[in-house]
Amino acid sequence: MDHSTLEHFRAVYLTAEDLRVAASILFNAYHDDPFFKDALYTGDKFLYEQKLRAAIREELHELWQQEQVLIGWFEEERLIGVACVITQQVPLGDGRYWHWRLKMLLGTGWQSTQRLMKKENSIVEHLPGNRCGILQFIALAPTEQGKGNGSQLLRAVLGWCDDQPDLEGLAVFVSVPMHQHLFFSAGFEALAHLQIGNVDGELLFYRKEPHE
């Protein structure tokens, strides 16, 4: 992607008006994600898609309410990519707020909600400290993949991370091996191998360079 092309792209914080499009991008990107299929799928594709939409919608809403970081990657005025970060300032896993649990329970069911919380418990247990962010979602619209947008969006997220004095770094759980290259090339390192439910994956971590 040359400089003249990059002038048409920008990374900015999402507004409330962007959340519906962001949810659609995430739904398409995570439709076949091994973790979500294991946590939400019970043999009925229509029900699975309903539960996935609900899980993404409620998580986006919670991130927005808790003033967490939602970064959009725009081509001019068109939202084509989304990255969502949650920090340990927000209770995670078993510590999730009751209203999140209730909405997720109504949208996805008891077992699915428990699996979502178990995933966060596993991630938090392996973080190097209590001042880390977790990349909950990163996704591009299907038509925008393979054009270099993913690395540019991730670079914007890491730029934000580098500017946060209270963060040590950023973690991400990757359950699709072919996606690991994107993160390794951006400076992530393998932190732990995790098995969450029936899904194996790698917990990767980006450690900020200390400021002089």
DOPA-396114 format. One record per residue (C-alpha): residue in one letter; chain; x, y, z. Coordinates in steps of 0.25 Angstrom, whole numbers, plus 5000, padded with zeros to 4 digits. Layout:
@r = a	c = A	u = X	v = Y	w = Z;
...
This chain:
@r = m	c = A	u = 5000	v = 5000	w = 5000;
@r = d	c = A	u = 5007	v = 5013	w = 4995;
@r = h	c = A	u = 5006	v = 5026	w = 5002;
@r = s	c = A	u = 4996	v = 5032	w = 4992;
@r = t	c = A	u = 4987	v = 5020	w = 4995;
@r = l	c = A	u = 4989	v = 5022	w = 5010;
@r = e	c = A	u = 4984	v = 5036	w = 5010;
@r = h	c = A	u = 4970	v = 5031	w = 5008;
@r = f	c = A	u = 4970	v = 5022	w = 5020;
@r = r	c = A	u = 4970	v = 5026	w = 5035;
@r = a	c = A	u = 4968	v = 5020	w = 5049;
@r = v	c = A	u = 4959	v = 5027	w = 5058;
@r = y	c = A	u = 4951	v = 5024	w = 5071;
@r = l	c = A	u = 4937	v = 5019	w = 5067;
@r = t	c = A	u = 4924	v = 5027	w = 5071;
@r = a	c = A	u = 4911	v = 5021	w = 5075;
@r = e	c = A	u = 4906	v = 5022	w = 5061;
@r = d	c = A	u = 4917	v = 5013	w = 5056;
@r = l	c = A	u = 4914	v = 5001	w = 5065;
@r = r	c = A	u = 4903	v = 4995	w = 5056;
@r = v	c = A	u = 4913	v = 4994	w = 5044;
@r = a	c = A	u = 4924	v = 4990	w = 5054;
@r = a	c = A	u = 4915	v = 4978	w = 5059;
@r = s	c = A	u = 4913	v = 4974	w = 5045;
@r = i	c = A	u = 4927	v = 4974	w = 5041;
@r = l	c = A	u = 4930	v = 4966	w = 5054;
@r = f	c = A	u = 4919	v = 4956	w = 5051;
@r = n	c = A	u = 4924	v = 4953	w = 5037;
@r = a	c = A	u = 4939	v = 4952	w = 5042;
@r = y	c = A	u = 4936	v = 4943	w = 5054;
@r = h	c = A	u = 4925	v = 4934	w = 5048;
@r = d	c = A	u = 4934	v = 4922	w = 5046;
@r = d	c = A	u = 4944	v = 4925	w = 5058;
@r = p	c = A	u = 4947	v = 4912	w = 5065;
@r = f	c = A	u = 4945	v = 4918	w = 5079;
@r = f	c = A	u = 4931	v = 4924	w = 5076;
@r = k	c = A	u = 4927	v = 4911	w = 5069;
@r = d	c = A	u = 4931	v = 4903	w = 5081;
@r = a	c = A	u = 4924	v = 4912	w = 5091;
@r = l	c = A	u = 4911	v = 4915	w = 5083;
@r = y	c = A	u = 4908	v = 4904	w = 5073;
@r = t	c = A	u = 4899	v = 4893	w = 5077;
@r = g	c = A	u = 4895	v = 4887	w = 5064;
@r = d	c = A	u = 4886	v = 4898	w = 5058;
@r = k	c = A	u = 4892	v = 4908	w = 5049;
@r = f	c = A	u = 4881	v = 4918	w = 5050;
@r = l	c = A	u = 4882	v = 4918	w = 5065;
@r = y	c = A	u = 4897	v = 4919	w = 5065;
@r = e	c = A	u = 4896	v = 4931	w = 5057;
@r = q	c = A	u = 4886	v = 4937	w = 5066;
@r = k	c = A	u = 4895	v = 4935	w = 5078;
@r = l	c = A	u = 4907	v = 4940	w = 5071;
@r = r	c = A	u = 4900	v = 4953	w = 5067;
@r = a	c = A	u = 4895	v = 4954	w = 5082;
@r = a	c = A	u = 4909	v = 4952	w = 5088;
@r = i	c = A	u = 4916	v = 4962	w = 5078;
@r = r	c = A	u = 4905	v = 4972	w = 5081;
@r = e	c = A	u = 4905	v = 4971	w = 5096;
@r = e	c = A	u = 4921	v = 4971	w = 5096;
@r = l	c = A	u = 4921	v = 4984	w = 5088;
@r = h	c = A	u = 4911	v = 4990	w = 5096;
@r = e	c = A	u = 4918	v = 4987	w = 5109;
@r = l	c = A	u = 4931	v = 4992	w = 5103;
@r = w	c = A	u = 4925	v = 5005	w = 5099;
@r = q	c = A	u = 4918	v = 5007	w = 5113;
@r = q	c = A	u = 4931	v = 5004	w = 5120;
@r = e	c = A	u = 4938	v = 5014	w = 5111;
@r = q	c = A	u = 4948	v = 5004	w = 5106;
@r = v	c = A	u = 4956	v = 5006	w = 5093;
@r = l	c = A	u = 4948	v = 5003	w = 5080;
@r = i	c = A	u = 4956	v = 5007	w = 5068;
@r = g	c = A	u = 4951	v = 5008	w = 5054;
@r = w	c = A	u = 4959	v = 5007	w = 5041;
@r = f	c = A	u = 4952	v = 5015	w = 5030;
@r = e	c = A	u = 4954	v = 5017	w = 5015;
@r = e	c = A	u = 4950	v = 5031	w = 5014;
@r = e	c = A	u = 4936	v = 5031	w = 5021;
@r = r	c = A	u = 4934	v = 5016	w = 5020;
@r = l	c = A	u = 4936	v = 5007	w = 5032;
@r = i	c = A	u = 4944	v = 4995	w = 5027;
@r = g	c = A	u = 4951	v = 4990	w = 5040;
@r = v	c = A	u = 4949	v = 4989	w = 5055;
@r = a	c = A	u = 4958	v = 4986	w = 5067;
@r = c	c = A	u = 4953	v = 4986	w = 5081;
@r = v	c = A	u = 4962	v = 4986	w = 5093;
@r = i	c = A	u = 4958	v = 4983	w = 5108;
@r = t	c = A	u = 4967	v = 4986	w = 5119;
@r = q	c = A	u = 4968	v = 4980	w = 5133;
@r = q	c = A	u = 4961	v = 4993	w = 5139;
@r = v	c = A	u = 4948	v = 4985	w = 5135;
@r = p	c = A	u = 4945	v = 4973	w = 5143;
@r = l	c = A	u = 4947	v = 4960	w = 5134;
@r = g	c = A	u = 4944	v = 4946	w = 5134;
@r = d	c = A	u = 4937	v = 4942	w = 5147;
@r = g	c = A	u = 4937	v = 4957	w = 5151;
@r = r	c = A	u = 4928	v = 4961	w = 5140;
@r = y	c = A	u = 4917	v = 4971	w = 5144;
@r = w	c = A	u = 4904	v = 4965	w = 5146;
@r = h	c = A	u = 4897	v = 4973	w = 5135;
@r = w	c = A	u = 4907	v = 4967	w = 5125;
@r = r	c = A	u = 4904	v = 4953	w = 5130;
@r = l	c = A	u = 4889	v = 4955	w = 5129;
@r = k	c = A	u = 4889	v = 4960	w = 5115;
@r = m	c = A	u = 4899	v = 4950	w = 5110;
@r = l	c = A	u = 4891	v = 4939	w = 5117;
@r = l	c = A	u = 4878	v = 4944	w = 5110;
@r = g	c = A	u = 4885	v = 4945	w = 5097;
@r = t	c = A	u = 4894	v = 4932	w = 5097;
@r = g	c = A	u = 4889	v = 4923	w = 5108;
@r = w	c = A	u = 4896	v = 4919	w = 5121;
@r = q	c = A	u = 4906	v = 4909	w = 5116;
@r = s	c = A	u = 4911	v = 4919	w = 5105;
@r = t	c = A	u = 4912	v = 4930	w = 5115;
@r = q	c = A	u = 4920	v = 4921	w = 5124;
@r = r	c = A	u = 4930	v = 4918	w = 5113;
@r = l	c = A	u = 4932	v = 4932	w = 5109;
@r = m	c = A	u = 4935	v = 4935	w = 5124;
@r = k	c = A	u = 4945	v = 4923	w = 5124;
@r = k	c = A	u = 4952	v = 4928	w = 5112;
@r = e	c = A	u = 4955	v = 4941	w = 5119;
@r = n	c = A	u = 4959	v = 4934	w = 5132;
@r = s	c = A	u = 4969	v = 4926	w = 5125;
@r = i	c = A	u = 4975	v = 4939	w = 5118;
@r = v	c = A	u = 4975	v = 4947	w = 5130;
@r = e	c = A	u = 4982	v = 4936	w = 5138;
@r = h	c = A	u = 4994	v = 4936	w = 5128;
@r = l	c = A	u = 4996	v = 4951	w = 5127;
@r = p	c = A	u = 5009	v = 4956	w = 5132;
@r = g	c = A	u = 5003	v = 4967	w = 5141;
@r = n	c = A	u = 4990	v = 4974	w = 5144;
@r = r	c = A	u = 4992	v = 4985	w = 5135;
@r = c	c = A	u = 4990	v = 4978	w = 5121;
@r = g	c = A	u = 4980	v = 4980	w = 5110;
@r = i	c = A	u = 4973	v = 4969	w = 5103;
@r = l	c = A	u = 4970	v = 4970	w = 5088;
@r = q	c = A	u = 4956	v = 4965	w = 5088;
@r = f	c = A	u = 4953	v = 4967	w = 5074;
@r = i	c = A	u = 4960	v = 4971	w = 5061;
@r = a	c = A	u = 4953	v = 4969	w = 5048;
@r = l	c = A	u = 4952	v = 4974	w = 5034;
@r = a	c = A	u = 4940	v = 4974	w = 5024;
@r = p	c = A	u = 4941	v = 4962	w = 5015;
@r = t	c = A	u = 4944	v = 4970	w = 5003;
@r = e	c = A	u = 4955	v = 4978	w = 5009;
@r = q	c = A	u = 4964	v = 4966	w = 5013;
@r = g	c = A	u = 4977	v = 4963	w = 5007;
@r = k	c = A	u = 4980	v = 4977	w = 5003;
@r = g	c = A	u = 4989	v = 4981	w = 5015;
@r = n	c = A	u = 4978	v = 4987	w = 5023;
@r = g	c = A	u = 4979	v = 4977	w = 5035;
@r = s	c = A	u = 4994	v = 4981	w = 5038;
@r = q	c = A	u = 4990	v = 4996	w = 5037;
@r = l	c = A	u = 4979	v = 4994	w = 5047;
@r = l	c = A	u = 4988	v = 4986	w = 5056;
@r = r	c = A	u = 4999	v = 4996	w = 5055;
@r = a	c = A	u = 4988	v = 5007	w = 5059;
@r = v	c = A	u = 4984	v = 4999	w = 5071;
@r = l	c = A	u = 4999	v = 4997	w = 5076;
@r = g	c = A	u = 5001	v = 5012	w = 5074;
@r = w	c = A	u = 4990	v = 5014	w = 5083;
@r = c	c = A	u = 4996	v = 5004	w = 5093;
@r = d	c = A	u = 5009	v = 5010	w = 5093;
@r = d	c = A	u = 5003	v = 5024	w = 5097;
@r = q	c = A	u = 4996	v = 5018	w = 5109;
@r = p	c = A	u = 5005	v = 5020	w = 5122;
@r = d	c = A	u = 4997	v = 5010	w = 5130;
@r = l	c = A	u = 4998	v = 4999	w = 5121;
@r = e	c = A	u = 5009	v = 4988	w = 5120;
@r = g	c = A	u = 5005	v = 4983	w = 5107;
@r = l	c = A	u = 4994	v = 4976	w = 5099;
@r = a	c = A	u = 4990	v = 4961	w = 5099;
@r = v	c = A	u = 4982	v = 4953	w = 5088;
@r = f	c = A	u = 4977	v = 4939	w = 5088;
@r = v	c = A	u = 4978	v = 4933	w = 5074;
@r = s	c = A	u = 4972	v = 4920	w = 5070;
@r = v	c = A	u = 4974	v = 4920	w = 5055;
@r = p	c = A	u = 4989	v = 4917	w = 5053;
@r = m	c = A	u = 4989	v = 4925	w = 5039;
@r = h	c = A	u = 4986	v = 4937	w = 5047;
@r = q	c = A	u = 4998	v = 4937	w = 5056;
@r = h	c = A	u = 5007	v = 4943	w = 5045;
@r = l	c = A	u = 5000	v = 4956	w = 5046;
@r = f	c = A	u = 5003	v = 4957	w = 5061;
@r = f	c = A	u = 5017	v = 4952	w = 5060;
@r = s	c = A	u = 5021	v = 4961	w = 5049;
@r = a	c = A	u = 5016	v = 4973	w = 5058;
@r = g	c = A	u = 5024	v = 4969	w = 5070;
@r = f	c = A	u = 5016	v = 4960	w = 5078;
@r = e	c = A	u = 5022	v = 4948	w = 5085;
@r = a	c = A	u = 5016	v = 4934	w = 5089;
@r = l	c = A	u = 5012	v = 4935	w = 5104;
@r = a	c = A	u = 5005	v = 4922	w = 5106;
@r = h	c = A	u = 4998	v = 4910	w = 5099;
@r = l	c = A	u = 4983	v = 4910	w = 5104;
@r = q	c = A	u = 4972	v = 4900	w = 5102;
@r = i	c = A	u = 4959	v = 4906	w = 5104;
@r = g	c = A	u = 4947	v = 4896	w = 5103;
@r = n	c = A	u = 4951	v = 4888	w = 5091;
@r = v	c = A	u = 4959	v = 4899	w = 5085;
@r = d	c = A	u = 4974	v = 4900	w = 5085;
@r = g	c = A	u = 4981	v = 4913	w = 5083;
@r = e	c = A	u = 4992	v = 4922	w = 5086;
@r = l	c = A	u = 4992	v = 4934	w = 5095;
@r = l	c = A	u = 5001	v = 4945	w = 5089;
@r = f	c = A	u = 5006	v = 4957	w = 5096;
@r = y	c = A	u = 5012	v = 4971	w = 5091;
@r = r	c = A	u = 5021	v = 4977	w = 5101;
@r = k	c = A	u = 5023	v = 4992	w = 5100;
@r = e	c = A	u = 5037	v = 4997	w = 5099;
@r = p	c = A	u = 5040	v = 5004	w = 5112;
@r = h	c = A	u = 5040	v = 5019	w = 5110;
@r = e	c = A	u = 5054	v = 5026	w = 5113;
